[in-house]
Amino acid sequence: MKEQKGTTIFSIPMKNRKTNTWDMFATWVGANANNGTWFVGGVLAACGFSVAMKVLVLSSALSYVFLSLVGYIGYKTGVSTMTLSRASFGERGSYLPSLVNITQFIGWTAVNTFIAAQSVSILFHDLLGWPVWGQHGGYLGLVVGIIIMSILHIISVSSGSRSVQMIERLGIILVLVFVIWESVAVFRTVSFSQIVNWHVPAQSKMAVGAAVDYVAAFNLAWVTAGADFTRFTAKEKNATLTPFLGALLGVVWFAFIGLISTISIAISSGVYNANNSDPSTIASKLGLGVVALLVIILTSMTANAVNLLAAGSALSNIFIKLKLKYSLWIVVLLATVVTFIPMFVGSFLSAFESFLDYVGMVLGPTIAIICTDFYFRAHRQYDVDELGKVGGKYWYRGGVNWVAIIVFAIGVAFFLGVHQLPIFVNTIGATFIDMCLSGILYYGIMLLVDRKEDELCY
């Protein structure tokens, strides 16, 4: 028999798993305790308070069911999400979801960095009199802010997963103080009843289905990082229930703050502008001062530590000999470049909404295929020792499972074709329908392929 060659896949053994319940909970609350979550809440203000909260809770909860599903796979196997994708997409086919993961986490890093850089710009305005972003000459403060944030990100991820845990522990305390502070500032300006009864201007109103898709895209982005963290815990509930509760609490809590802050400014100023939904602008308009801007900068680090670690892990799945430390440096540099894009494409809001469309389009089919393969086709049992082997169990044809690739392409095409149709825009959105379609299609075709291969064996 010819010896199988390939790349050694390292699974974290149970005895080496040190992540406790608090660290896991803090990681996932901290993942959503960030600038992007506040901004999403502000964007959802276009639905009105009541509809926004319903969409936020329901779409987030459904999204994080998949976080628990992927989290369990990480706990069961001890390997990262993108390494797991080798079992469903093939050893080489896994490069596709890895590229998807790299691009989306670099994108989220850029979103948080851009918002934090605006805070840096405002700080320079207060301290040195520099023009803020949006004013003539405001590029200087923003560019310096992006460079400062990128340096901080390199420092924060320099020690890998342990440094992420330390940042999350500190960050969650600071963020807790800040959201209470911002909530007090909001309710000093307007009452809760005014916020609940506020009506969205007709020209700015967002359709329910579009809101469902935006929230789903925001939350599904974390799902592909699930196993990257749950492989470090030795408790099953810590890999399933804890991430679900932590992420759900984080997104509902902090999007709620962004929602009420944006509505309060719309009420007090008489003008609703979704472009003013970011935390830096809100903190400035509420008069929260320098300390608030510093906390916003720190919360960017807490979220981006998770973003960058996930992107670095995905890059390491493609270039397996590349050390994680160097992968992290590479993705930080790439994220820095991407952060400059909103400066040249119009409003930050437009760039953000286009990015959410991309995330929902590519992540829905990817997650559906990974979960369907493990839970239904493999019956919750992967042979980890076979991962990474050339010609092994997960080699398929030339290292690629073409069924997964084709179903992924169909899922992307379906989303592109229907997500703007009124039947989806005005009801439940296209993301979860797309995931169901992709999962069913993948399982059905693979069932036929497996049966045909079994028949050939006999």
N, C-alpha and C positions, 0 to 999 in steps of 0.2 A: 504493500500500500504506500502510495506517495505521501510523504510527510506534509502536513498542512502548515503553511507559514502565514504570518500576518503580524498584527500589532497586539501587544499585550494590553488588555483592558483591566484596569485596577478597580476592584470592588472594595468599598470600605467595609471591613469586617465588623461585626456587632461589638466586639470588645474594644474597638477603637472609636466608637461613636460617642461623642461627649456632649452633643447639643441637648440641653434640658428644655423643659416646657416653657420656662420664662424666656429663654433666648429665642426659641422658635416663635413664640407669640410676639415678642418685641420685634423680631425680624420682619414679620408680615404686617404688623401694625405700622412699623416704621417704613415699610415699602410703600404704603399708601399715604403716609404722613408727609406729603411733599407738595411742591408747587403745582405739579401737573394735576393732582387730585383737586386742589382748590380751583384750578382753572376749569376743570371739567364741571365742577359744581356751578361755577359762574356761567359757563356756556349753557347748562341745563336750565338756567333761569329763564331762558327763552320759551320754556314750556309752562311757566307759572309754577308756584311753589308746590301745590298738591300733586300735579302730574309728575313734576321733576322728582319728588321724593318716592313716588310709587315706582317709577322707572328705575331709579337709582337702586332701591332695595331689591326689587324682583330680578332685574337684569344682572346685578352684581351677585346675588345669591346663586342664580343658575350658572353663572360663569365660574364661580368658585367651587361648585360641585366638581368641575373638571380639575381644579387645583387639588382637591382631595384625591381624586382618582389618580392623577399623575404623581402626587405625593406618596401614595401607597406603593406605586411601582418603584419609586426611588428607595423607599424603605425596604421593600422586598428584595431588590437586586443590589443596592449599594452603589449604583452608578448614576451619572448625570442624565438629564432628560435627552440631550442630543446623542449621547452614547446609546441610550435606549432606542432611539429612532433607527439604529442600525438593524434592529430585529424586524421592523416593519418596512422600512424603505430600502434595506440592503446596506452592506458595508460601505459601498461608495455612494449609494443612493441617499444615505444620511447626510451627505454634504448639502443637499437641497434644503432640508429643514434647518440645518446648521447656519446656512447663509441667511435664511429667513430670520432666524433668531438673532444673528449678528446685526442685521440691518435694523430690526425693530428695537433692540435694546440700545443700540447706538442712537437711534431716533429719540427714544425716551430720555436718554442721557442729555441729548441736545436740547430737548424741550425744557427739562429742569434747569439746565445750565443757562439757557437764554433768559429764563425768568429770574434766576438768581443774579445773572449779570446786570439785569435792569436794576436790581437792588443795589448792586455795587455802583452802578452809574448814578443813582440817586444819592448814595453816600458821598461820592466824589463831588456831586453838585452842592451838597450841604457843607462839606468840609473845604472844598477848593473853588467852588463856584463854577465848575464845569457844566456845560449844557446837558440836560438829561436826554435820554433817547426819545426821539420824536421832535426835538427842537433842532434848529440849525446848529451844526457842529456836534450833535449828540452822539455821533459815531465813536468818538474817542473814549468816552466813559464806558460804553458798551463793549468795545473791543478789549479794553484793559480788563473789564469785568470777566469776559470770557476766558482770557488768558489766566487770570487769577484763579478762577474756578477750576480750570483744567489742571493747574499745578496742585491745587488742593485735592483733586480727584486722584492724581498719581500718588500723592502721599497717603490718601485714605485706603487705597487698595494694595499698597506695597507689601503688606504682610498676609494677603489672601483672606480666607474666610474668617480667621480669628479677628483681624482688624475690622471686618464688617460687623461682627458681633459687638465689639467695643463701641463702634460708632453708633450702632443702633441703641445700645443701652443709654448712652449719653443723649442721643438725639431725641428719643421718645420722651424724656423728661423735659427737655427744652421746648419741644413741640407742644406738649401738654400745657405748659405754662402759656405759650403763645396763643393757642386756640381759645383758652379761657379769657385771656386778655382781649383778643379780637372780638369775642362774643360779647363781652361787657361793653366794648366800644360801639358795637353795632346797636345793641339794645338801649344805649344811651341816646342814640340818634333817632331810632324808630321803634315802634312797638312790634311785638310778634304778630298781633292781629293785622297790623298794616302790611306786614310781609306776606302773610297768608292770603290776604284779600287783594294783593297787587295784581293788576291785569297787564299782560304783555302787550305792547303795541302790535297791532295787526301785521305790520310789515316786517316785524322781527320774530314772529312766532315760529317755533320749531315743531315739526310733526312728531308724533309719538314714536313711530317706527324708526325715524332717523335718530331719535334720542336713545332708543333701545340699542341700535347698532353702535353708536358712539360709546355708550357705557360698556357694552359687551367687548368692544375692541380694546378699551382701556383695561378692563379686568383680565381678559384672556391673555394679554401681554405677559402677565405674571405666571400664567399656567405653565408655560414652557420653561420657567425657571424652577418649578416645583421640586423636581427630583434633585436638583443641584444642592438643595438645602436639606431635604428630608433624608437623604442618604447618610447624613451625619447624626441621626437620632436612632436610639435603640428601642423606642416605644412606638407601637403602631398608631395609637391615638395622637401621638405627637406629630405624626406624619400626615394625618388625615383631618382630624377634628380641629387641632390647634391652628394650622395654616388657614383653614376655612374661617374660623371665628376671628382670628387676628386680621386677616385681609378684609373680611366683611366689615368688621368694626372700623378699621382704618379708612376704608373708602367711603362708608356712609357718614362717618363722623366728619371727615375733612372736606368732603364734597358738600356736606351740609353747611359748613362754615363758609365755603366759597359761594354757595347759593344765597344764603341770607345776607352776606356782605355785599354781593353784587346787587341784589334787590334793594337793600337799604340805601345804597348810593343812587340807584335809579329813582327811588322815592324822594330822597332829600334833594337831589339835583334836578329832578323832573325829566331826566334824559336817561334812557337805557342804551348802553353801548357794550356789546359783548366783548369788544376789544379791550375794555377796561376791567376784565374779569380776573386778571392775573394778580397774585398776592402782593407783588411789589406796588402796583398801582393802587390796590385796595388799601394797603397799609399806609401809603402816602396820603390818600384822600381822607382816611380816617384819623390822620394825624398821630399815628402810633410811634413815630420817631425812629432814631437810629437803632435802638435795641431790637425793634421788630424786624428791621431790614437785616440785621446780623443773624437773627434766628432763621429767617427765610434762606439765607446763604447756607446755614448749617443743615437745614432740612433738605436742601438740594444734595448735600453730601450723603445724608442717610439713605435717600432713595437711590442715588446714583452708585453708591457702593454695591447695592444689589444688582442694578442694571449692568454695571461693568463686569461684575463677577460672572453673571450669566452669559454676557457676550464673550468674555474671555474663555469660558468653558466651551462654548460653541466653536470658537476659533480653534481651540485645542483638539476638538473632535475631528476637524479637517486636517490640521497639521499636528499629528499626535506627538511628534518629537519636540514640539515647541513648548517650553516650560510655561506654566500658567502665569508666572510673573511677567514674562515678556509678552504673552498674549494680552494681558491687562494693559500694559503700556501701549501696545498697538491700538487697541480699541479706544483708549483715552484720546490718542492723537486723531483717530478717525472721527470720534465724536466731536472733538474741537473744531475740525473742519466743517462738519455738518451743522454745527451751531450757528455758523455765519450765514447759512442759507436764508433764513427769514429776513435778513437785512436787505436782500436783493429780490425777493419774490412778492413784495407787497406786504399785507398785514400778517402779523404772527398768527392771528386767528385762522386765516385762510390756509396757511401752511399747516397748522395744527389739525384742522378738519380733514385736509387731504391725507395727512399722515394716518389719522384714525381710519379712514377708508382703506388705506393700504394694509394696515394691521389686521383689520377684520377680514379682509379679502384673503390673506395668506395664512393667518393663524387658525381660522375655523377649520378648513380641511386638514391641516397638519395635525391639530390636536385630536380631531375625530378619528383619523387613521391610526394614530399611536394608541389611543384608548381602545378602539375597536379591536386592534390586533392583539393587545395584551389580555383584555377581559373576555373576549368572545372567541377569537381564533386560537390563542395560546392557552386559554383557560387559566389565567393568572400564574403562568409558570414559564419563565424564560431560562434558557440555559446560558448563564453568564459566561461560562468558560468558553462558549462558542463565539462570543462576541469578539470581533477583531480578526477572525481567522479567514484567510484567503481560501476559498473553496469549502468553507465550513457551512454550518446549518443556515446561516443568514447571508449567504453569498448570493443566492438566487441565480440570476443570469448576468455574468460579468460583474458581479458585485452590486447589481441594481435590481430592486423589485419594481418592475415596470408597471405593475398594477397600481402600486401606491403612487407612482409618479403621474400616471394617467388620471387617476381619481383626483389627485391634487389639482391637476390642470383643469379638470371638469368643474371642481369646486370653485376655483378662482373664476372661471368663465361664467359659471352660474351667478356668482355674486355680482360680477361686473354687469351682467345682463339684466338683473332684476332688482338690485338694491335701490334704484331710483323710481321703480314703478309704484304708482299710487297705492296698489293693493298691499304692498309691503311698507312703504313710507308712512302710511296712515294707520297701520295696525301694529304688527309685531316685529317689523324689521326683517332683514334677510339673513343675518348672521347665524342664528340658531337653526333656521330651516336648512341653510347651507351645510351646517355641521351634521344634521340628521341625514341629509341626502348623501353626503360624503361617506359617513359611517356605514350606511346600509349598502351603498354601491360597492365599497371596498370589501365588506364581509361577503356579499353575494358573489362577486367575481372571484375572490380568493377561495371561496368554498368550491367553486367549479374547478379552479386550477388545482387545488389540493387533491380533489377526487380524481382528476385526470392523471396526476402524477402517481397516485396510489395504484391506479389501474395499470399504468405502464410498468410499475415495479413488479406487479404480479404477472 
